[in-house]
Amino acid sequence: PDISKMTIVTSGDAQILEQIDKQLRKLVDVISVTDLTGSRFVERELVLVKVKAETAAKKAELIQIVQIFGAKFVTVNKKELGIELSGRSNVIDNFIDMVKDFGIVDLARSGRVAVAKE
């Protein structure tokens, strides 16, 4: 691709946010900077998690959790289930909290991404 998009989530007072904006604009390859503060926007995060599921009972319990959260299975084998979930950060946090007792084998989390509602 000719252009890549990067989302940065930060916090601070107006002076700190202004400084971040100025520093980003100094980068040669930056085309534009959009501050979504105070705007309406859609925000999501993605998590891929591989969880231990060595018994039929554990698999059944995980299936219920996946259905409740609207997640998807991306890999299935005898001892582990790979799960994909996208949603708001608090939903991702709650999902991870629900599956951690099964034993998380691997986890990859995207961080928040957002687009403005115009």
Salt bridges, closest charged atoms under 4 A:
GLU18 OE2 - LYS22 NZ 3.14
ASP21 OD2 - ARG25 NE 2.73
GLU43 OE2 - ARG112 NH1 3.50
GLU45 OE2 - ARG109 NE 2.28
ASP93 OD1 - ARG109 NH2 2.70
ASP97 OD1 - LYS100 NZ 2.75
